[in-house]
Amino acid sequence: MRIMGLDVGDRTIGVAISDSLLMTAQGKETIFRQSLKQDIDRLIELINEYEVVKVVSGMPYNMNGSIGPQGEKTKQFIDKFEKKLIYSDRIDRKIEIEYWDERLTTLSATRMLIDADMRREKRKEVVDKLAATLILQGYLDKNRTV
């Protein structure tokens, strides 16, 4: 049983996967968006490959807690993704989907990469994967039962 973390953007989707003990999040890939079908197909492949039972999507709330334009886009994508999961014959289990407050996550990820002295071109390739990792790790830390 693993959990998938997503950082959904206009051009990319960062993907992270938990370990089987639900302790740590590891960045897996950045999906460069092509079409809704291709994006969702790749996510379904990853769900099956890692035996994911839950997806945690970052929700980019505004600083006042409201949902802005990017949050609406994320919600629309996740709604379509959820419908595909429900009706997919490629998945043999119910996949739960939750949102996680991701305010400033991409900014934090970018700062971490700058502090690591990573070149701008390379940062673009990994920032969304790192943001997904931070989203998922925050979720895992908050929901850990020790």
C-alpha positions as a Markdown table, in Angstrom:
| # | Residue | x | y | z |
|---|---|---|---|---|
| 1 | Met | 0.0 | 0.0 | 0.0 |
| 2 | Arg | 1.5 | 3.3 | -1.1 |
| 3 | Ile | 0.3 | 6.9 | -1.5 |
| 4 | Met | 0.9 | 9.1 | -4.5 |
| 5 | Gly | 1.5 | 12.8 | -4.2 |
| 6 | Leu | 0.8 | 15.2 | -7.1 |
| 7 | Asp | 1.8 | 18.8 | -7.9 |
| 8 | Val | -0.5 | 19.6 | -10.8 |
| 9 | Gly | 0.5 | 22.5 | -12.9 |
| 10 | Asp | -0.4 | 23.9 | -16.4 |
| 11 | Arg | 2.7 | 22.4 | -18.1 |
| 12 | Thr | 3.8 | 19.6 | -15.7 |
| 13 | Ile | 2.6 | 17.2 | -13.1 |
| 14 | Gly | 5.1 | 16.4 | -10.3 |
| 15 | Val | 4.8 | 12.9 | -8.9 |
| 16 | Ala | 6.0 | 11.4 | -5.7 |
| 17 | Ile | 5.3 | 8.0 | -4.1 |
| 18 | Ser | 5.5 | 7.0 | -0.5 |
| 19 | Asp | 7.4 | 4.0 | 0.7 |
| 20 | Ser | 5.3 | 1.0 | 1.7 |
| 21 | Leu | 5.5 | 1.9 | 5.4 |
| 22 | Leu | 4.0 | 5.4 | 4.7 |
| 23 | Met | 7.0 | 7.1 | 6.3 |
| 24 | Thr | 8.8 | 8.8 | 3.5 |
| 25 | Ala | 8.0 | 10.4 | 0.1 |
| 26 | Gln | 10.3 | 10.0 | -2.9 |
| 27 | Gly | 10.1 | 12.0 | -6.0 |
| 28 | Lys | 9.4 | 9.8 | -9.0 |
| 29 | Glu | 9.0 | 11.9 | -12.1 |
| 30 | Thr | 7.8 | 15.0 | -13.7 |
| 31 | Ile | 5.1 | 14.4 | -16.3 |
| 32 | Phe | 5.3 | 17.0 | -19.1 |
| 33 | Arg | 1.7 | 17.5 | -19.9 |
| 34 | Gln | 0.6 | 16.5 | -23.4 |
| 35 | Ser | -3.1 | 15.7 | -23.3 |
| 36 | Leu | -5.6 | 14.9 | -20.6 |
| 37 | Lys | -5.7 | 11.2 | -21.8 |
| 38 | Gln | -1.9 | 10.8 | -22.0 |
| 39 | Asp | -1.4 | 12.5 | -18.6 |
| 40 | Ile | -4.0 | 10.3 | -16.9 |
| 41 | Asp | -2.8 | 7.2 | -18.6 |
| 42 | Arg | 0.7 | 7.8 | -17.2 |
| 43 | Leu | -0.7 | 8.4 | -13.7 |
| 44 | Ile | -2.7 | 5.1 | -14.0 |
| 45 | Glu | 0.5 | 3.3 | -15.0 |
| 46 | Leu | 2.3 | 4.6 | -12.0 |
| 47 | Ile | -0.7 | 3.7 | -9.7 |
| 48 | Asn | -0.5 | 0.2 | -10.9 |
| 49 | Glu | 3.3 | 0.0 | -10.8 |
| 50 | Tyr | 3.5 | 1.2 | -7.2 |
| 51 | Glu | 0.2 | -0.4 | -6.0 |
| 52 | Val | -1.1 | 3.0 | -5.0 |
| 53 | Val | -4.3 | 3.1 | -2.9 |
| 54 | Lys | -4.5 | 6.9 | -2.3 |
| 55 | Val | -3.7 | 10.0 | -4.2 |
| 56 | Val | -2.9 | 13.3 | -2.5 |
| 57 | Ser | -3.0 | 16.3 | -4.7 |
| 58 | Gly | -1.6 | 19.6 | -3.7 |
| 59 | Met | -4.3 | 22.4 | -3.7 |
| 60 | Pro | -2.9 | 25.8 | -4.3 |
| 61 | Tyr | -5.1 | 27.8 | -2.0 |
| 62 | Asn | -4.7 | 31.6 | -1.9 |
| 63 | Met | -3.1 | 33.0 | 1.2 |
| 64 | Asn | -6.6 | 33.9 | 2.6 |
| 65 | Gly | -7.6 | 30.2 | 2.2 |
| 66 | Ser | -9.8 | 30.7 | -0.9 |
| 67 | Ile | -9.5 | 28.8 | -4.1 |
| 68 | Gly | -8.1 | 30.9 | -6.9 |
| 69 | Pro | -7.8 | 30.3 | -10.7 |
| 70 | Gln | -5.0 | 27.8 | -10.4 |
| 71 | Gly | -6.8 | 25.9 | -7.6 |
| 72 | Glu | -9.9 | 25.7 | -9.9 |
| 73 | Lys | -7.7 | 24.3 | -12.7 |
| 74 | Thr | -6.3 | 21.7 | -10.3 |
| 75 | Lys | -9.7 | 20.8 | -9.1 |
| 76 | Gln | -11.0 | 20.3 | -12.7 |
| 77 | Phe | -8.1 | 18.1 | -13.5 |
| 78 | Ile | -8.5 | 16.0 | -10.4 |
| 79 | Asp | -12.3 | 15.7 | -11.0 |
| 80 | Lys | -11.6 | 14.3 | -14.5 |
| 81 | Phe | -8.8 | 12.0 | -13.2 |
| 82 | Glu | -11.1 | 10.7 | -10.5 |
| 83 | Lys | -13.8 | 9.9 | -13.0 |
| 84 | Lys | -11.3 | 8.0 | -15.2 |
| 85 | Leu | -10.2 | 6.0 | -12.1 |
| 86 | Ile | -13.7 | 5.0 | -11.3 |
| 87 | Tyr | -14.5 | 3.8 | -14.7 |
| 88 | Ser | -11.0 | 2.4 | -15.7 |
| 89 | Asp | -10.8 | -1.3 | -16.3 |
| 90 | Arg | -7.0 | -1.0 | -15.7 |
| 91 | Ile | -7.5 | -0.5 | -11.9 |
| 92 | Asp | -8.8 | -3.3 | -9.7 |
| 93 | Arg | -9.3 | -1.2 | -6.5 |
| 94 | Lys | -10.9 | 2.0 | -5.3 |
| 95 | Ile | -8.4 | 4.9 | -5.3 |
| 96 | Glu | -9.1 | 7.5 | -2.6 |
| 97 | Ile | -8.2 | 11.1 | -3.5 |
| 98 | Glu | -7.5 | 13.9 | -1.1 |
| 99 | Tyr | -6.3 | 17.5 | -1.3 |
| 100 | Trp | -3.4 | 18.9 | 0.6 |
| 101 | Asp | -2.7 | 22.6 | 1.2 |
| 102 | Glu | 0.3 | 23.3 | -0.9 |
| 103 | Arg | 0.6 | 27.0 | -0.4 |
| 104 | Leu | 4.2 | 28.1 | -1.1 |
| 105 | Thr | 5.4 | 24.5 | -1.8 |
| 106 | Thr | 6.7 | 25.2 | -5.2 |
| 107 | Leu | 8.5 | 28.3 | -3.8 |
| 108 | Ser | 10.0 | 26.2 | -1.1 |
| 109 | Ala | 11.2 | 23.6 | -3.6 |
| 110 | Thr | 12.7 | 26.3 | -5.8 |
| 111 | Arg | 14.6 | 27.8 | -2.9 |
| 112 | Met | 15.9 | 24.4 | -1.9 |
| 113 | Leu | 17.2 | 23.8 | -5.4 |
| 114 | Ile | 18.8 | 27.3 | -5.6 |
| 115 | Asp | 20.4 | 26.8 | -2.2 |
| 116 | Ala | 21.8 | 23.5 | -3.6 |
| 117 | Asp | 23.3 | 25.6 | -6.4 |
| 118 | Met | 21.3 | 23.9 | -9.1 |
| 119 | Arg | 21.3 | 25.5 | -12.5 |
| 120 | Arg | 18.1 | 27.1 | -13.7 |
| 121 | Glu | 17.6 | 24.6 | -16.6 |
| 122 | Lys | 18.0 | 21.6 | -14.3 |
| 123 | Arg | 15.6 | 23.2 | -11.7 |
| 124 | Lys | 12.8 | 23.4 | -14.2 |
| 125 | Glu | 13.1 | 19.6 | -14.7 |
| 126 | Val | 12.9 | 18.7 | -11.0 |
| 127 | Val | 11.1 | 21.5 | -9.2 |
| 128 | Asp | 7.6 | 20.0 | -9.6 |
| 129 | Lys | 8.8 | 16.5 | -8.6 |
| 130 | Leu | 10.3 | 18.0 | -5.5 |
| 131 | Ala | 7.1 | 20.0 | -4.8 |
| 132 | Ala | 5.1 | 16.8 | -5.1 |
| 133 | Thr | 7.5 | 15.2 | -2.6 |
| 134 | Leu | 7.1 | 18.0 | -0.1 |
| 135 | Ile | 3.3 | 17.8 | -0.5 |
| 136 | Leu | 3.3 | 14.1 | 0.1 |
| 137 | Gln | 5.8 | 14.2 | 3.0 |
| 138 | Gly | 3.7 | 16.9 | 4.7 |
| 139 | Tyr | 0.6 | 14.7 | 4.4 |
| 140 | Leu | 2.5 | 11.6 | 5.7 |
| 141 | Asp | 3.9 | 13.5 | 8.6 |
| 142 | Lys | 0.5 | 14.9 | 9.6 |
| 143 | Asn | -1.2 | 11.6 | 9.3 |
| 144 | Arg | 1.4 | 9.3 | 10.9 |
| 145 | Thr | 0.1 | 7.2 | 13.7 |
| 146 | Val | 2.9 | 6.2 | 16.0 |
